[in-house]
């Protein structure tokens, strides 16, 4: 049976991506080995993996991940306190489809959308 998913997203520079996810977003480094062209990070119950793509044009990157949370307001506030840039078109708001969401762009323009079902 399938038990989890670990999206793989492109990165141009491992040090930049690592700093963003660890220092700004509060992820932890994952894995016992440090591969020069691969990065794995974890936060709570999710993992994100990154592969080196030095020729990536961030403005042509369509990498996207939707991350569900059970504490959207707290997470949003946590990122604001850490001065994480919120996507200009993605501030925290309740959507017509019953989700409360916000979005970020990482240094390589991978879109991270966080959402929580409105009850």
C-alpha positions, -999 to 999 in steps of 0.1 A, spaced: 0 0 0 11 36 -6 18 53 27 33 87 19 45 110 -8 77 130 -9 76 156 -37 109 163 -56 114 199 -66 142 216 -85 169 238 -69 196 259 -85 219 261 -54 218 236 -26 231 260 1 205 287 -8 177 261 -7 189 246 25 192 279 42 156 290 31 139 258 43 159 253 75 165 289 86 134 306 74 107 279 72 119 259 102 124 225 84 149 200 96 176 183 76 168 147 68 191 119 59 223 104 71 243 114 40 250 147 24 247 143 -13 260 173 -33 231 172 -58 203 162 -35 186 177 -4 159 162 19 141 183 45 113 175 69 87 195 90 62 177 112 49 148 91 60 159 56 92 156 36 103 176 6 132 165 -16 152 187 -40 174 178 -70 201 200 -83 191 218 -116 217 247 -120 203 258 -153 167 263 -140 151 296 -150 130 304 -119 106 324 -139 99 292 -160 96 269 -130 62 254 -125 71 233 -94 42 234 -69 33 216 -37 1 219 -17 6 213 20 -23 207 44 -21 219 80 -44 219 110 -31 252 123 -31 276 93 -33 308 113 -4 298 136 17 287 107 11 320 88 20 340 119 51 319 124 63 327 89 54 364 93 75 366 125 104 351 107 100 376 79 92 350 52 80 367 21 44 357 14 35 354 -23 20 388 -35 -10 370 -48 -12 345 -20 -20 362 14 -39 342 40 -76 341 31 -106 319 30 -113 306 -5 -147 299 -21 -139 262 -21 -138 260 16 -101 262 23 -81 288 42 -48 292 23 -17 312 17 13 307 -6 51 312 -7 77 311 -35 110 296 -25 143 309 -40 137 288 -72 101 298 -75 86 265 -64 52 275 -52 43 263 -17 6 266 -9 -5 259 26 -42 251 33 -66 241 60 -102 231 55 -127 256 69 -152 239 92 
